[in-house]
Structures are given as structure tokens and as C-alpha cells.
Amino acid sequence: MHGGGFIAGDLETEHAGNVGLARALGVVVVAVDYRLAPETPFPGPLEDVYAGLVWMAEHAEQLGVDPHRIAIHGVSAGGGLCAGLALLARDRKGPRIAFQFLGVPELDDRLATASMTAFTDTPLWNRPKAVASWDCYLGAGRAGSDDVSSYAAPARATDLAGLPPAYISVMQFDPLRDEGIAYAQALLAAGVTVELHLFPGTFHGSALIPDAAISQREGAEAVAVLRRALAF
């Protein structure tokens, strides 16, 4: 699931990365061209990615996919959609998810963490952009209210038991940093196996500087993590 703050991105924005994962891991990668907010707010995008998961599971034999080794992968808003998808698939008793890869996930509409409060002018993603993103995804003025679904904002979920093992990455100077850390801690408290990595000296989307040593570490780790998760 691609990123883009729920309002941007398409199949092309992360196509090169998806091809790279397919080649490096020798796996089938299915990308979902989910509808975007504000034209299609929650739950539309989440229902789209759930439909993609169901389609992949139902066509596993045709695709050459082991239905017991399906991982979900998303970055930023895509990471948030993956977290919501894991909750939805569990609760609907849908296709089994073996692993969830949540890259710098957008998880919490309440915008109250220390990092979200502090980082108001950081590159590529900052508090004003997060406010706009949630207003588009949930509807203007709904973010932070009492009736926001945990499928939209997984940080609100109170029952995380039975979710698939997870990898969560966060960046040091990213307003999403603390909600990712908190979600990892909540998963651990619920008995879910989690690997959490904070990449120092980074910001949201800093991997777009591919020659940086930390970006190369981040990319190599993503491949290594998915290879371990899918190798059983």
C-alpha cells in the first residue's frame, strides 16, 4: 500500500520499489490502487485494500502464492492502512496475514504526541500536513473526536491481541515518530511479536536521498526483514 497522506499517490509512485522487492525476495507483489481522500474518505480506502487482500488470497494458486505466507507492506499512510487492514482482517476472520510491515506509519488522528507537537516545519511531512491529511481522510473537524474508528486510526485500538507479527520503522525527526513507537509498545503488551527500528538523523521520506548511508541501511533492512518473515 503506497503512501501519500491518504490523498496522493498511485500504483506508479512506489512501482520501482515494488519491483525491487519482488526481484530481491523472489515473491509476488500485489499493489492496490486504493481510492483517495477527500473524494473517497474512510472507510473507502481501507475497504479497497481489504478487497485487494481477499482477491490475492482467492487467487493464490493462480498467482503462485502460498496463502499462509501473505505479508502486508505499507509506508506512511500506506503503513496506517496496513495496520487498519490487519485489524479488519482479524475481526472479519478474513485471509490470514503472516506479517505486517509498517514503514513510518500514520496511525493517530489525535495529533497529541510530543513529536507531532514539536515538528511543525520538518521536510516532506509535518504537523500542518498531518492535520490536512486527517481532515481529508475522516472529514473536516472529525479528527480527535470521540467517534473515530480504530480501523481508521489504529492507535486508538484497545485490543491488539491476535494480530500478525510486525516490523515498525520510525524516523528521528518525523512527527509520526512517537505514534509508531507507541503502537509497537502496545502490540508488545498484547503479546504480538514486534521489531521496532528508529533510524537516527532521518526525517519522513529521507530514503528519497538514496546515496545516504542511512537510507541504504533502511532499504537493506526492509529486504532482510521481509525475507525472514516469509522464509518459514
Secondary structure as GFF3:
##gff-version 3
##sequence-region A 1 232
A	DSSP	alpha_helix	15	25	.	.	.	ID=ss1
A	DSSP	alpha_helix	44	58	.	.	.	ID=ss2
A	DSSP	alpha_helix	60	63	.	.	.	ID=ss3
A	DSSP	beta_strand	71	75	.	.	.	ID=ss4
A	DSSP	alpha_helix	77	91	.	.	.	ID=ss5
A	DSSP	beta_strand	99	103	.	.	.	ID=ss6
A	DSSP	alpha_helix	114	118	.	.	.	ID=ss7
A	DSSP	alpha_helix	127	138	.	.	.	ID=ss8
A	DSSP	three_ten_helix	154	156	.	.	.	ID=ss9
A	DSSP	beta_strand	166	173	.	.	.	ID=ss10
A	DSSP	alpha_helix	177	189	.	.	.	ID=ss11
A	DSSP	beta_strand	194	203	.	.	.	ID=ss12
A	DSSP	three_ten_helix	206	208	.	.	.	ID=ss13
A	DSSP	alpha_helix	213	229	.	.	.	ID=ss14
###
